[in-house]
Amino acid sequence: MTSTSHPRDLRTELESLTTEAFRPELADIDRLPTLDIARLMNGEDATVAGAVAERLPQIAAAIDAVAERMARGGCLVYAGAGTAGRLGILDASECPPTFNTDPSRVVGLIAGGPDAVVTSVEGAEDSRDLARADLETLDLTPDDTVVGISASGRTPYAIGAVEHARARGCLTIGLACNPGSPLAAAADHGIEIVVGPELLTGSTRLKSGTAQKLVLNMLSTITMIRLGKTYGNLMVDVRASNDKLRARSHRIVALATGAADEDIERALTATDGEVKHAILTLLADVDGPTAARLLEESGGHLRAALAAAG
């Protein structure tokens, strides 16, 4: 149901949040020279990685749970409002070109729909029902994961998404930037990155947004590493959809194999540009169809396919 909090109650609630706290020592920041303001912001940003570091065990546990389900065919869904929703969409949109994932495997939902990516959609974040309706279109299964993202940890849209997903048997993660948040409490895995009050009071696109971006980077990247989307630190499932990525594909094969340029080009041609397959043909001295079979039998893990090849 849509939130109907009294404005006074909401003001009191916001005043209790760390992310909304006022910092009197910064009250004259607008009078400072530009370089001094930049130094202040940079100093604030430098504290974010430390706040993330304090929650690495919880982050790792959540990633292992996500990877286990995605290995069975599940999807990863981000749900948030405003900046949090945009960050989820950004992370989801970068998975297909980086890891060659189907766009339906990592999905970003934002309160208010696509229009909310570039403009504010009034009232959308206050609706739990809207989150349920958005998730209903995805036909969730217990192998799917839904990550609610909210700096305050109280956004109804994010909480509603987690509650609906949990009722459907999905894995749920609540990513917030305040301690003791309702969002973290509603999820199987609560991750609270407490970055403290913002440079501009309540502007959670700053440290809170940076913290959320760092955690989402970890969730998607390490999950894809666990799923065999990399070989060492090489993006062997990269999709060569433009000239830059074709050049990168060639370089990745070169770094993985040390083969000559002409051999790399032959291997990429023989495997329709599939980097992982090309590496396998060169390192295991097999043809394209054999490489494809070995990778299918190994669940797409190149190291396992190399071991199976002998």
Steps between C-alpha positions, in 0.01 A plus 500: 500500500607859438664679792268749678738627770412835655748769384601571861563131567708478184706805600569343838601173333735674257662698782590172669688366196878520484485579128279804570701647789597868486868586543533850652875506432419516129242777525732751329622266226357728232742772609809285449732510197418235240821306568417477870152366424654246262743391773212460744304287254803290418565441869139393548519260206819344637304366798253300291727205418568452872128490574458234229794303642317464833221311324705271275400177680130579446565600139693178430227284656239671283710452185545129563124463543433695178755300300355169619158597370621656177694181426159326499365753250374767735497874439633795697256791539578842645215719626525854627377857466687808385879475514482147643282382212724666242807332647329162475407562137857611425646182649248278323553669163875444514478122549412401140798674334741405780395142566284412198201438724148496360336836591232309690755349741591826677216754513465845651162636612440862599193643668304682232636297209743603223400868515633513856854432375527858374231684694323488835172307508308642792373255759635188329746418778221503758315204347553140612227400252696645211799283591283189511347584162844555344627168635189311388604561139818297558335169603736452794613154614685387815825502301473876448649771720350843568720775641317794656716814494430806715740740669250575777403134531136606535389554137164320458573399139823320597346339809193395303720337237686299763183398683330385179808310383542328835136392495569342160792301646774709338831589661485859623767759578443839661769760428475813716720772649340533844532261795195307617313563175160345420637399157786294641264346757257394226767318295679167535829686472511850644798712394524839670790720388499781755685789336373771735346840426544644153697811405170652382234410756292209373663482155537123493624497141838587654666260750197273521481475121871426479467228764208341316692506171798327663280225646309447173836475319591218739165323477498476121874465434581236762182308417612488136847386608336218698293411190812458285454821303868581547833320461729644761432872476413487130146561370485190284124528445518855367269560205687644198226733380717787375852572377633575849365176639629301202845640569456419869396144412821453302705640788330275756576191293859619464539554874349159580694300241806693384413390145604685186259754349421289195424195716272709721308633201457147364376378837253787536373443146460126563298567816284787366683750718438314827801590715467210742470249219795651314721475808404136545577413138847651537592372847350151460568465125140404420266618226208740543222241541706306755565818694128577502420150626761512775377836622139387499591192701694714750218748550692772322802488734814530287735355763280191532481463123881522474534232767251277317696546177801344663 
